[in-house]
């Protein structure tokens, strides 16, 4: 109840609903309706998602299966960028896997709408910085918000590939503040892996 009256949370809720409603793609959950009840609480209706977070499966399935999932995520994000939307909150927890090969990119509450979007003049993107430090790019930590572009999502996709290949996210630290500092300075965990795939991940995360 407290969150439902907070304007910041309401704005994020509206952004997510409007943004997803404009993204008709197999890897993005469709939104069917948006409204408010008699108490002025916001709601939206979406497709029921049955599945498992990728984070629960990523260490159990094969490299080939993980790469297939990542390619589907890339397709969804490429489509979002074409429509003028930056996700900026990609991580294994925000991807749902269905029982029959479905891959759904979730949690668009931090999405930024660019001038390419048809909704650019009608919705206000969340002005704050946010994300998960172990995956974030430097500009996502330090700001300002105008530095966050499609390249920031590409960084996150590289971070997901790094996680698939090495079993760990790109940034680490003994506590949250150290992890944030590592992300801000783009200090990526060392790996002995060599080859084309890790080079793709590192190129995507290049400063």
C-alpha positions, 0 to 999 in steps of 0.5 A: 500500500505504501508503494502504491501511493509513492509517485516514484514507484508509480512512475516506474510502474507506468514506464514498465507497462507503457514500454512493454506495451509497445514492444511486441516481440516473442522474447518480451512478455505482452501487456494486455491492459493498464488502469487503476482501481477505485483506490487510485492504485495502478495495475496492469494485466500481462501474460501469465509467465510460468517458468524458471529464472535463468539464474536457477538454471545457468550453472546446470545447463550446457554452454550451447543451451546458455548461448541459445538463451543469450542469443534470444535475449540479444534479439529482444534487446536489438528489437527494443533498441530499434524501438527506442528503448534501453533496458539497463537491468539485464541479469540472469534473474531478470530472464525467465525460461519456459518448459518448451524453450521460451525465453522472456526478458523481464523487469523493464522498470528501469527502462530509458526511452530514447528519441527514437521511441514513439512514446518519447514525448508521452512518458518520463523515464526514471531519472535515477541510476540503478542496476546490479553492481556485479554486472553494471557498466561504468556509466551506469554507476557514475552517471550522468543519466545521459551517458547511458545509451544502447552501448550500456545494454551491449555491456550488460549482454557482454557481462551475461556472456562473461557469466555464462563462460566463467561462472561468475559476473564481471565485477566483484568485491568484499561488499557492495561498495567495493563492487560498485567501485569495481564497476565504476572503474570497469575492473573485470575479474581475471579469467584464464579462459581464452578464445573467441567467445571470451573476446566477444564478452570483453569487447562488449565490456570495453571501457 
